[in-house]
Amino acid sequence: MGSEQPSPLRASFWLTDQEKGYVLMVCAIFLVGIVARYFYLKNEMPEVYTPTGIEEMENNDE
């Protein structure tokens, strides 16, 4: 099994230890960014929605 020639598709997914480290660092940075965004949005206080022009509307009691 070790002497068989791998298919080009299978061989293209083999990574060196250094490449595995780079992929792991990129994934870790991505994960930290997603978690930070989640906590930022969770703790953000929403503003009260006031549509523009609401003061100019008349109260028509019909």
C-alpha positions, -999 to +999 in steps of 0.1 A: +000+000+000+029+024+007+044+018-028+012+028-046+011+061-065-015+083-049-041+100-071-035+136-079-066+146-059-055+127-028-019+140-031-031+176-033-046+174+002-014+163+019+001+191+039+035+195+056+037+202+093+044+238+086+013+241+063-008+224+089+003+250+115-006+279+091-041+264+085-045+259+122-036+296+129-059+309+103-088+288+117-080+300+152-080+337+141-113+331+123-128+315+154-117+342+177-132+368+154-165+350+153-167+347+191-157+383+196-184+395+171-210+374+189-202+389+223-200+424+208-234+421+193-249+404+223-238+432+246-247+461+223-276+482+235-302+488+207-312+523+199-349+533+202-364+534+167-380+567+159-391+571+123-383+604+106-412+627+102-432+613+131-434+647+147-451+662+117-480+637+116-513+649+128-535+630+151-568+624+132-594+610+155-621+598+131 
